[in-house]
Amino acid sequence: SSVGSWLASAAFACWPAAKEALSLSAMLMLQLRFDGSFRAGGAGGAAAVLSKDGVVWWEGARFVPSCVTSSHAEFEGLILGLEAARALSPDALRVEGDCRVVIDQMSGKARARKLSEPAGRAREALARLPLGSAPSFGAIVREENARADALARAAVDVAQALHVAA
């Protein structure tokens, strides 16, 4: 979708500055927070990549018109964040989200059943990361995930507003 592409493209604008700052760091440990927003007519997936002290290195959102569940939307946010983290080339990555289903499946505590397609794409994105060690996964409460939550909701809001206006 052109709206989804625009939203993702707009988020990538901060990468050059982040990449320049990256070269100053010997050991880069990043944190990825992801979220999804599911509504009738589409969903949004979003993520933020932060330094260990909370500085935002990258954030973005994507509208996903073909999403079928809220957990699927969460996976879309995770995949978007993993793609961004790959470009930042961290040495270590901590992945956090407020969707226990996604966290448990990605950490190996649960097996993907109905969500095997987005879970498989997330595992593929994870495998492409140039990490020095395996990423860690953790569940956080929704309040700690406010940035990714707002981005995911905004992706749906903008896409629906543009669709209504068209």
Legacy VTK file of the C-alpha trace (Angstrom):
# vtk DataFile Version 3.0
C-alpha trace
ASCII
DATASET POLYDATA
POINTS 166 float
0.000 0.000 0.000
1.263 3.466 -0.789
0.176 4.737 2.633
2.123 1.979 4.381
5.165 2.686 2.238
4.947 6.390 2.989
4.697 5.807 6.728
7.667 3.447 6.746
9.682 5.760 4.488
8.987 8.758 6.680
10.378 6.919 9.674
13.652 6.076 7.956
14.608 9.743 7.672
16.461 9.689 11.009
18.815 6.837 9.991
21.768 8.864 8.621
22.313 10.665 11.927
21.947 7.432 13.873
24.419 5.634 11.617
26.968 8.420 12.026
26.656 8.277 15.811
26.946 4.489 15.661
30.516 4.674 14.462
31.431 6.334 17.753
30.290 3.376 19.834
32.483 0.311 20.408
29.708 -2.008 21.702
26.208 -1.137 20.592
23.409 -2.597 22.706
19.951 -1.630 21.492
16.416 -2.166 22.694
13.532 -2.791 20.283
9.981 -2.117 21.426
7.134 -3.111 19.121
3.352 -2.940 19.084
0.341 -3.433 16.859
-3.067 -1.849 16.515
-5.863 -3.916 14.966
-9.128 -2.432 13.733
-11.764 -3.199 11.144
-10.317 -2.237 7.778
-6.671 -2.712 8.640
-3.975 -2.665 11.222
-0.803 -0.860 12.097
2.507 -2.279 13.181
5.113 -0.065 14.803
8.438 -0.181 16.547
11.014 1.991 18.217
14.704 1.178 18.492
16.345 2.749 21.512
19.753 2.868 23.112
20.089 1.197 26.501
19.639 4.613 28.143
16.379 5.276 26.261
17.513 7.523 23.395
15.443 6.872 20.257
17.653 5.776 17.346
14.792 4.899 15.018
11.009 4.682 15.068
8.463 3.862 12.435
5.040 2.497 11.610
3.429 0.596 8.782
-0.210 0.227 7.746
-1.134 -3.416 7.085
-4.479 -3.704 5.248
-4.513 -7.528 5.183
-3.984 -8.142 8.904
-6.420 -10.623 10.470
-5.740 -10.516 14.235
-4.234 -8.210 16.827
-1.329 -10.631 17.332
-0.666 -10.516 13.582
-0.464 -6.701 13.866
2.014 -7.122 16.720
4.179 -9.387 14.548
4.122 -6.749 11.786
5.459 -4.194 14.273
8.169 -6.616 15.377
9.222 -7.320 11.769
9.413 -3.607 11.006
11.581 -3.063 14.077
13.866 -5.989 13.265
14.399 -4.597 9.755
15.380 -1.242 11.250
17.639 -2.828 13.868
19.437 -4.747 11.129
20.390 -1.488 9.414
21.783 -0.164 12.710
24.006 -3.275 13.157
23.804 -3.686 16.938
26.104 -6.026 18.842
23.263 -6.985 21.209
19.493 -6.555 21.085
16.756 -6.680 23.725
13.272 -7.147 22.190
10.286 -6.032 24.264
6.568 -5.902 23.638
3.275 -6.044 25.468
1.957 -9.029 23.489
2.797 -12.180 25.430
1.851 -14.391 22.446
4.546 -12.837 20.245
7.184 -12.706 22.998
6.587 -16.343 23.953
6.703 -17.536 20.340
9.862 -15.602 19.496
11.667 -16.672 22.675
10.803 -20.328 22.082
8.435 -20.679 25.043
5.450 -21.310 22.744
4.912 -22.632 19.244
3.244 -20.628 16.474
0.018 -22.216 15.315
-2.391 -19.862 13.571
0.284 -17.169 13.225
2.949 -19.336 11.609
3.316 -17.055 8.548
4.095 -13.768 10.363
6.071 -15.678 13.026
8.172 -17.240 10.267
8.842 -13.854 8.689
9.833 -12.482 12.097
12.254 -15.374 12.641
13.736 -14.765 9.189
14.207 -11.056 9.985
15.786 -12.017 13.301
18.193 -14.418 11.577
19.410 -11.600 9.301
20.520 -9.472 12.258
24.307 -9.189 12.552
24.329 -9.762 16.311
27.305 -10.836 18.385
24.939 -12.772 20.675
21.385 -14.097 20.661
18.755 -11.429 21.334
16.830 -11.495 24.573
13.042 -11.180 24.724
10.869 -9.775 27.466
7.271 -8.808 28.074
6.553 -5.281 29.254
3.350 -3.642 30.454
1.401 -1.547 27.991
2.297 1.705 29.752
5.994 1.061 29.093
5.224 0.588 25.401
3.466 3.924 24.849
5.739 5.103 22.014
5.236 2.013 19.811
1.531 1.901 20.729
0.984 5.505 19.607
2.843 4.880 16.341
0.797 1.757 15.564
-2.466 3.587 16.207
-1.277 6.543 14.100
-0.526 4.244 11.138
-4.151 3.097 11.111
-5.533 6.593 11.731
-3.560 8.129 8.851
-4.372 5.308 6.438
-8.085 5.478 7.265
-8.123 9.285 7.010
-6.413 9.170 3.609
-8.785 6.452 2.417
-11.833 8.464 3.514
-10.433 11.612 1.870
-9.718 9.833 -1.434
LINES 1 167
166 0 1 2 3 4 5 6 7 8 9 10 11 12 13 14 15 16 17 18 19 20 21 22 23 24 25 26 27 28 29 30 31 32 33 34 35 36 37 38 39 40 41 42 43 44 45 46 47 48 49 50 51 52 53 54 55 56 57 58 59 60 61 62 63 64 65 66 67 68 69 70 71 72 73 74 75 76 77 78 79 80 81 82 83 84 85 86 87 88 89 90 91 92 93 94 95 96 97 98 99 100 101 102 103 104 105 106 107 108 109 110 111 112 113 114 115 116 117 118 119 120 121 122 123 124 125 126 127 128 129 130 131 132 133 134 135 136 137 138 139 140 141 142 143 144 145 146 147 148 149 150 151 152 153 154 155 156 157 158 159 160 161 162 163 164 165
